[in-house]
Amino acid sequence: MAESFLEVAQQVLILFLLVAVGFVCGKIKLFHQVAIRGITDFVLIIVLPCVIVQSFQREFDPAMLLGLGIAAAAAIAAHFLGILLAHLTIRDKDKARERVLRFSVVFSNAAFMAIPLQQALLGEDGVFYGAAYVAVFNLMLWSYGLITMSGDRESLSPKKLLLNPGLIAIAVGLILFLSSITLPEVLAVPVGHLAALNTPLPMVIVGFHLAGTNLLAALKDKKAYWCIFLRLVAVPLLTLGGLLLCGVRDTLLVSVVVAASAPVAAAATMFSTKFDQDVGLSVNLVSVSTLLSIITMPLIVSLAQMAK
């Protein structure tokens, strides 16, 4: 348990150092709002799909395919659990706040924080199952997340859902995995370089917005704390319990729990920026939940490791 605690704490510290870079860039006006909006779109449309495609670059294995399906089903259940809890317990007269709070309960930092931790604790198999969670995350992000943050159900159409970057990347990755096709070096290397931007850019975006927010005010927001409790404690523990009842164990169990127990997704800030919602609240939720995850993630992941 002590080993897991230290590994998770190290990953969180790395993220906060990256956030600090964005914070300084915001304070010295190295970045401006227009540039940050462009970087946000770049991450959502280019970088995240590259992460998914890269994670599927492996030889086909029927057992791994079954595990991938179980991981995807578990991810779907975890997201719908978050949606249920968010809609049952979170209300706010300010609809911009309500949208951000609900979004933040549902979406964890599954790509930016969980994948590095899955790599450290579980190796490539952990990352592979983690990719299934990220794939579902992207599907939900561009459907439920899009509707929630835009406040417009008409913003979602079958065409937009089918052609969203995350789903296209899932389809490409599955085709490559099922056919055991390895990308030629001339494609694999650029994809790898772009995927490597997956952690630093979103954290820099969060840091930039953090430079313009009041964290002291965030610490007085009771609804924000309830949102963070649901994200860091309720959803991951219920997910862990459900997986154990279903007989899921070993690497698959731990990988899914790592993703489910991650703090509020940086996408909360990116989407709130894109759709002009409460950006300050989203930054506070990401920052405070990431800080508190130093305590919650090691404990919950350690429970999963002991149960496996």
Rosetta blueprint (number, residue, H / E / L):
1 M L
2 A H
3 E H
4 S H
5 F H
6 L H
7 E H
8 V H
9 A H
10 Q H
11 Q H
12 V H
13 L H
14 I H
15 L H
16 F H
17 L H
18 L H
19 V H
20 A H
21 V H
22 G H
23 F H
24 V H
25 C H
26 G H
27 K H
28 I L
29 K L
30 L L
31 F L
32 H L
33 Q H
34 V H
35 A H
36 I H
37 R H
38 G H
39 I H
40 T H
41 D H
42 F H
43 V H
44 L H
45 I H
46 I H
47 V H
48 L H
49 P H
50 C H
51 V H
52 I H
53 V H
54 Q H
55 S H
56 F L
57 Q L
58 R L
59 E L
60 F L
61 D L
62 P H
63 A H
64 M H
65 L H
66 L H
67 G H
68 L H
69 G H
70 I H
71 A H
72 A H
73 A H
74 A H
75 A H
76 I H
77 A H
78 A H
79 H H
80 F H
81 L H
82 G H
83 I H
84 L H
85 L H
86 A H
87 H H
88 L H
89 T H
90 I L
91 R L
92 D L
93 K L
94 D L
95 K H
96 A H
97 R H
98 E H
99 R H
100 V H
101 L H
102 R H
103 F H
104 S H
105 V H
106 V H
107 F L
108 S E
109 N L
110 A H
111 A H
112 F H
113 M H
114 A H
115 I H
116 P H
117 L H
118 Q H
119 Q H
120 A H
121 L H
122 L H
123 G L
124 E H
125 D H
126 G H
127 V H
128 F H
129 Y H
130 G H
131 A H
132 A H
133 Y H
134 V H
135 A H
136 V H
137 F H
138 N H
139 L H
140 M H
141 L H
142 W H
143 S H
144 Y H
145 G H
146 L H
147 I H
148 T H
149 M H
150 S H
151 G L
152 D L
153 R H
154 E H
155 S H
156 L L
157 S L
158 P H
159 K H
160 K H
161 L H
162 L H
163 L L
164 N L
165 P H
166 G H
167 L H
168 I H
169 A H
170 I H
171 A H
172 V H
173 G H
174 L H
175 I H
176 L H
177 F H
178 L H
179 S L
180 S L
181 I L
182 T L
183 L L
184 P L
185 E H
186 V H
187 L H
188 A H
189 V H
190 P H
191 V H
192 G H
193 H H
194 L H
195 A H
196 A H
197 L H
198 N H
199 T L
200 P H
201 L H
202 P H
203 M H
204 V H
205 I H
206 V H
207 G H
208 F H
209 H H
210 L H
211 A L
212 G L
213 T L
214 N L
215 L H
216 L H
217 A H
218 A H
219 L L
220 K L
221 D L
222 K H
223 K H
224 A H
225 Y H
226 W H
227 C H
228 I H
229 F H
230 L H
231 R H
232 L H
233 V H
234 A H
235 V H
236 P H
237 L H
238 L H
239 T H
240 L H
241 G H
242 G H
243 L H
244 L H
245 L H
246 C L
247 G L
248 V L
249 R L
250 D H
251 T H
252 L H
253 L H
254 V H
255 S H
256 V H
257 V H
258 V H
259 A H
260 A H
261 S L
262 A L
263 P L
264 V E
265 A L
266 A L
267 A H
268 A H
269 T H
270 M H
271 F H
272 S H
273 T H
274 K H
275 F L
276 D L
277 Q L
278 D L
279 V H
280 G H
281 L H
282 S H
283 V H
284 N H
285 L H
286 V H
287 S H
288 V H
289 S H
290 T H
291 L H
292 L H
293 S H
294 I H
295 I H
296 T H
297 M H
298 P H
299 L H
300 I H
301 V H
302 S H
303 L H
304 A H
305 Q H
306 M H
307 A H
308 K L
